[in-house]
Protein backbone atom coordinates (compact mmCIF):
# COMPACT_ATOMS: atom_id res chain seq x y z
CA UNK A 1 0.00 0.00 0.00
CA UNK A 2 2.77 2.47 0.88
CA UNK A 3 4.62 1.78 -2.37
CA UNK A 4 1.46 2.38 -4.40
CA UNK A 5 0.81 5.64 -2.55
CA UNK A 6 4.39 6.83 -3.07
CA UNK A 7 4.33 6.03 -6.78
CA UNK A 8 0.96 7.72 -7.22
CA UNK A 9 2.06 10.78 -5.26
CA UNK A 10 5.31 11.01 -7.25
CA UNK A 11 3.33 10.78 -10.49
CA UNK A 12 1.00 13.58 -9.45
CA UNK A 13 3.94 15.78 -8.46
CA UNK A 14 5.62 15.18 -11.83
CA UNK A 15 2.44 16.10 -13.66
CA UNK A 16 2.11 19.32 -11.71
CA UNK A 17 5.76 20.26 -12.25
CA UNK A 18 5.51 19.46 -15.95
CA UNK A 19 2.60 21.86 -16.31
CA UNK A 20 0.45 19.11 -17.74
CA UNK A 21 -2.76 21.07 -18.13
CA UNK A 22 -3.94 20.15 -21.63
CA UNK A 23 -3.56 23.13 -23.93
CA UNK A 24 -3.51 23.07 -27.69
CA UNK A 25 -0.29 24.84 -28.52
CA UNK A 26 1.60 25.10 -31.72
CA UNK A 27 5.32 24.32 -31.67
CA UNK A 28 7.48 26.93 -29.99
CA UNK A 29 9.10 27.77 -33.31
CA UNK A 30 5.86 29.26 -34.58
CA UNK A 31 5.23 31.23 -31.36
CA UNK A 32 7.38 34.13 -32.42
CA UNK A 33 7.95 33.30 -36.07
CA UNK A 34 11.69 33.18 -35.41
CA UNK A 35 13.86 30.17 -34.91
CA UNK A 36 13.10 28.86 -31.46
CA UNK A 37 15.51 27.19 -29.08
CA UNK A 38 15.84 23.46 -29.48
CA UNK A 39 13.61 21.14 -27.49
CA UNK A 40 15.38 19.73 -24.43
CA UNK A 41 16.72 16.19 -24.58
CA UNK A 42 14.27 13.45 -23.63
CA UNK A 43 16.45 12.49 -20.67
CA UNK A 44 16.57 16.07 -19.26
CA UNK A 45 16.23 16.18 -15.49
CA UNK A 46 17.63 19.56 -14.42
CA UNK A 47 16.56 23.13 -15.08
CA UNK A 48 19.80 23.69 -17.00
CA UNK A 49 19.06 20.75 -19.30
CA UNK A 50 15.46 21.88 -19.90
CA UNK A 51 16.52 25.49 -20.59
CA UNK A 52 17.91 25.33 -24.13
CA UNK A 53 17.97 29.08 -24.73
CA UNK A 54 21.31 30.60 -25.71
CA UNK A 55 23.16 33.25 -23.74
CA UNK A 56 22.36 35.74 -26.52
CA UNK A 57 18.64 34.92 -26.27
CA UNK A 58 18.71 35.32 -22.49
CA UNK A 59 20.51 38.66 -22.77
CA UNK A 60 18.01 39.92 -25.35
CA UNK A 61 15.04 38.81 -23.22
CA UNK A 62 16.42 40.65 -20.17
CA UNK A 63 16.86 43.88 -22.09
CA UNK A 64 13.33 44.72 -23.24
CA UNK A 65 12.83 48.24 -24.42
CA UNK A 66 9.67 49.78 -23.01
CA UNK A 67 8.07 50.90 -26.25
CA UNK A 68 5.79 53.87 -26.56
CA UNK A 69 2.26 52.62 -26.44
CA UNK A 70 3.03 49.64 -24.22
CA UNK A 71 0.05 48.97 -21.98
CA UNK A 72 -0.27 47.24 -18.64
CA UNK A 73 -2.65 44.28 -18.81
CA UNK A 74 -2.71 43.54 -15.11
CA UNK A 75 -1.23 41.15 -12.62
CA UNK A 76 -1.33 37.38 -12.63
CA UNK A 77 -0.14 34.54 -10.46
CA UNK A 78 2.00 32.25 -12.57
CA UNK A 79 3.17 28.70 -12.27
CA UNK A 80 5.82 26.84 -14.21
CA UNK A 81 4.49 25.87 -17.62
CA UNK A 82 5.56 22.84 -19.64
CA UNK A 83 9.35 22.76 -19.22
CA UNK A 84 9.76 20.98 -22.57
CA UNK A 85 8.36 24.00 -24.45
CA UNK A 86 11.42 26.17 -25.12
CA UNK A 87 11.61 29.92 -25.35
CA UNK A 88 10.24 32.88 -23.45
CA UNK A 89 6.45 32.85 -23.16
CA UNK A 90 3.52 33.37 -20.81
CA UNK A 91 0.23 31.54 -21.31
CA UNK A 92 -2.40 33.85 -19.86
CA UNK A 93 -6.08 34.77 -20.03
CA UNK A 94 -5.04 38.45 -20.00
CA UNK A 95 -4.76 38.36 -23.82
CA UNK A 96 -7.14 37.15 -26.51
CA UNK A 97 -4.52 36.72 -29.23
CA UNK A 98 -0.79 36.06 -29.42
CA UNK A 99 1.25 39.17 -28.96
CA UNK A 100 4.65 40.30 -27.79
CA UNK A 101 4.96 41.66 -24.30
CA UNK A 102 6.94 41.52 -21.12
CA UNK A 103 6.53 40.46 -17.51
CA UNK A 104 7.94 42.08 -14.39
CA UNK A 105 8.63 40.34 -11.10
CA UNK A 106 8.67 43.06 -8.42
CA UNK A 107 10.75 41.24 -5.73
CA UNK A 108 13.77 41.03 -8.06
CA UNK A 109 12.92 44.05 -10.19
CA UNK A 110 13.62 41.99 -13.29
CA UNK A 111 11.71 42.26 -16.55
CA UNK A 112 11.66 39.68 -19.35
CA UNK A 113 10.38 39.98 -22.91
CA UNK A 114 7.94 37.15 -23.63
CA UNK A 115 5.37 36.05 -26.14
CA UNK A 116 1.92 36.31 -24.59
CA UNK A 117 -0.21 33.32 -25.51
CA UNK A 118 -3.96 33.31 -24.81
CA UNK A 119 -5.57 30.57 -22.74
CA UNK A 120 -9.18 29.95 -21.72
CA UNK A 121 -10.35 31.38 -18.45
CA UNK A 122 -11.21 34.54 -16.60
CA UNK A 123 -8.68 37.37 -16.54
CA UNK A 124 -8.25 36.60 -12.84
CA UNK A 125 -7.24 32.99 -13.46
CA UNK A 126 -3.61 32.00 -13.19
CA UNK A 127 -1.01 31.85 -15.91
CA UNK A 128 1.80 29.52 -16.95
CA UNK A 129 5.29 30.80 -17.67
CA UNK A 130 8.22 29.19 -19.43
CA UNK A 131 11.13 27.78 -17.47
CA UNK A 132 13.69 30.11 -19.14
CA UNK A 133 11.56 33.15 -18.28
CA UNK A 134 11.20 32.06 -14.66
CA UNK A 135 14.95 31.58 -14.37
CA UNK A 136 15.69 35.05 -15.78
CA UNK A 137 13.18 36.64 -13.42
CA UNK A 138 14.88 34.96 -10.46
CA UNK A 139 11.71 33.14 -9.43
CA UNK A 140 11.98 29.81 -7.58
CA UNK A 141 10.77 27.13 -10.01
CA UNK A 142 8.34 25.80 -7.42
CA UNK A 143 7.04 29.28 -6.64
CA UNK A 144 3.82 31.03 -7.56
CA UNK A 145 5.05 34.52 -8.43
CA UNK A 146 2.82 37.50 -8.96
CA UNK A 147 3.79 39.04 -12.29
CA UNK A 148 2.83 42.34 -13.87
CA UNK A 149 2.05 41.79 -17.55
CA UNK A 150 2.52 44.33 -20.34
CA UNK A 151 1.63 44.10 -24.04
CA UNK A 152 3.23 45.98 -26.90
Secondary structure, 3 states (H helix, E strand, C coil): CHHHHHHHHHHHHHHHHCCCCCCCCCCHHHHHCCCCCCCCCCCCCCHHHHCCCCHHHHHHHHCCCCCCCCEEEEEEEEEECCCCCCCCEEEECCCCCCEEEEEEECCCCEEEEEEEEECCCCCCCCEEECHHHHHHHCCCCCCCCEEEEEEC
